[in-house]
Every structure is written in C-alpha cells, then in structure tokens.
C-alpha cells in the first residue's frame, strides 16, 4: 500500500530450464525391406538432466488506484507491466534426434532437420491499462 490509496504489487518467477538428454535412434533394417517395422530402437546417449534448457526469469508489476463510491461500489484503474526487465530468451533445438543406420556399411548417421533451429523467442515487455468496477 502506498499513500493516496495506490497499491503496487509484483509477481516474480524464476524457473530453471527443463532437464533433457540427447537421444539416438538405431535403425536395423532399411525401409525398402518387406518387414512390418524397420526395428528402430531409441537410446539415451546421456543421463537425463545432463543438459538443461534455458532458464526463465520474469518480473510482472501492477500499479492500482481505487476510488470508493459508497453504496455504489468501487472503481479501480490499473497499469500492468509484464516482463519489466524485458528478459529475452532464445530457445534453440539442441537435441539432434540422430538416426544411426546400422545396416549400412559403413553405418550412416543423420540428424533431425530441426536440429540447431530456433524454437521460440520471448522477451517482450508489454503494458496493459484497465479498470474494474466492484460492487
């Protein structure tokens, strides 16, 4: 609470990145072979938690002023500021989701087409103005 019935509130959050590990698919038979499956087997190449995604730190704030109208209720005006520090986060696909074609001689190796691409970008500071009538 501030003087003149102003109220300021804040919401702070910090999250560590999600744990993950690289994986490898081992393909045993070519797709041209007349089998029901190519017998792909997924293998973790690292223990889960060896790597972590980007951290997220955000601070949101609200400044609010209220006016009382007796039996008619209360009118409040507010300003919300989201991501006050304009913290930017760039999320890039780091897991190659590699496939090892074991039946080739020598074995071939390729990575997912999304490997190294940007998944998301965040970090926009935004402001919202509003009012609320409580009765």
C-alpha positions as CSV (number, residue, x, y, z in Angstrom):
1,X,0.0,0.0,0.0
2,X,1.2,3.4,-0.9
3,X,0.0,6.9,0.0
4,X,-3.3,8.2,-1.6
5,X,-4.7,4.6,-1.9
6,X,-2.2,3.5,-4.5
7,X,-1.4,-0.2,-4.5
8,X,1.7,-1.7,-6.0
9,X,2.1,-5.5,-6.4
10,X,4.8,-7.7,-8.0
11,X,5.0,-11.2,-9.2
12,X,8.5,-12.7,-9.6
13,X,9.2,-16.1,-11.0
14,X,12.4,-17.9,-11.8
15,X,12.4,-21.3,-13.4
16,X,15.4,-23.4,-14.2
17,X,15.5,-25.0,-17.6
18,X,13.9,-28.4,-18.2
19,X,16.3,-31.3,-17.9
20,X,16.9,-33.4,-21.1
21,X,19.4,-35.7,-22.7
22,X,20.5,-36.4,-26.2
23,X,19.0,-39.5,-27.9
24,X,19.9,-41.7,-30.7
25,X,17.7,-43.9,-32.9
26,X,19.3,-47.1,-34.2
27,X,17.7,-48.3,-37.4
28,X,18.3,-52.0,-38.0
29,X,16.7,-52.6,-41.4
30,X,16.1,-50.5,-44.5
31,X,12.6,-49.2,-45.1
32,X,12.6,-51.0,-48.5
33,X,12.8,-54.3,-46.8
34,X,9.5,-56.1,-46.6
35,X,9.1,-56.1,-42.9
36,X,6.3,-54.7,-40.7
37,X,8.8,-52.3,-38.9
38,X,12.3,-51.1,-39.5
39,X,13.0,-52.0,-35.9
40,X,14.1,-48.6,-34.7
41,X,15.3,-48.6,-31.2
42,X,15.7,-45.3,-29.2
43,X,18.7,-45.0,-26.9
44,X,19.6,-42.3,-24.4
45,X,23.2,-41.3,-25.1
46,X,23.4,-39.3,-21.8
47,X,21.6,-39.5,-18.5
48,X,18.5,-37.3,-18.2
49,X,19.5,-34.0,-16.6
50,X,23.0,-33.8,-18.1
51,X,21.7,-30.9,-20.1
52,X,19.1,-28.2,-19.3
53,X,17.0,-25.8,-21.4
54,X,17.2,-22.1,-20.9
55,X,16.2,-20.6,-17.6
56,X,13.3,-18.2,-17.3
57,X,13.2,-15.1,-15.0
58,X,10.3,-12.8,-15.1
59,X,9.0,-9.8,-13.1
60,X,5.5,-8.5,-13.6
61,X,4.1,-5.5,-11.7
62,X,0.8,-3.7,-11.2
63,X,0.1,-0.2,-10.0
64,X,-3.5,0.4,-9.0
65,X,-5.6,3.3,-7.7
66,X,-9.1,2.8,-6.3
67,X,-12.0,5.2,-5.7
68,X,-14.9,4.4,-3.4
69,X,-18.4,5.4,-4.4
70,X,-20.1,4.4,-1.1
71,X,-23.0,2.1,-1.7
72,X,-22.4,2.1,-5.5
73,X,-19.1,0.2,-5.3
74,X,-15.5,0.9,-6.0
75,X,-13.8,1.9,-9.3
76,X,-10.2,0.8,-9.8
77,X,-7.8,1.9,-12.5
78,X,-4.6,-0.2,-13.0
79,X,-1.5,-0.5,-15.1
80,X,0.1,-3.9,-15.6
81,X,3.7,-4.2,-16.8
82,X,4.6,-7.7,-17.9
83,X,8.3,-8.7,-18.1
84,X,9.5,-5.5,-16.5
85,X,13.2,-6.3,-17.2
86,X,12.5,-7.3,-20.8
87,X,14.4,-10.5,-20.2
88,X,14.9,-12.2,-23.6
89,X,15.1,-15.9,-24.1
90,X,16.1,-17.7,-27.2
91,X,15.2,-21.4,-27.4
92,X,17.2,-23.5,-29.9
93,X,16.7,-27.2,-30.6
94,X,19.8,-28.8,-29.1
95,X,18.9,-32.4,-29.4
96,X,19.9,-33.7,-32.8
97,X,17.5,-36.7,-32.6
98,X,20.1,-38.6,-34.6
99,X,19.4,-41.7,-36.5
100,X,22.1,-44.3,-37.0
101,X,21.5,-46.6,-40.0
102,X,23.2,-49.6,-38.6
103,X,22.6,-51.8,-41.7
104,X,24.8,-49.5,-43.9
105,X,28.5,-50.3,-44.4
106,X,29.9,-48.1,-43.0
107,X,26.9,-47.1,-40.8
108,X,25.4,-43.8,-41.8
109,X,24.4,-41.1,-39.4
110,X,22.0,-38.1,-39.9
111,X,20.3,-35.6,-37.6
112,X,16.8,-34.2,-37.4
113,X,16.1,-31.3,-39.8
114,X,15.1,-29.1,-36.8
115,X,18.5,-29.5,-35.1
116,X,20.0,-26.1,-34.5
117,X,16.8,-24.2,-35.4
118,X,15.2,-21.6,-33.2
119,X,12.1,-23.0,-31.4
120,X,10.9,-19.8,-29.8
121,X,11.9,-16.3,-28.9
122,X,10.4,-14.5,-25.9
123,X,11.2,-11.3,-24.1
124,X,8.7,-8.6,-25.0
125,X,7.8,-6.1,-22.3
126,X,4.1,-5.2,-22.5
127,X,1.8,-2.8,-20.7
128,X,-1.9,-3.2,-20.1
129,X,-4.2,-0.5,-18.9
130,X,-7.5,-1.4,-17.4
131,X,-10.3,-0.6,-15.0
132,X,-12.5,-2.6,-12.7
133,X,-15.9,-1.8,-11.1
134,X,-16.6,-3.7,-7.9
135,X,-20.0,-3.7,-6.3
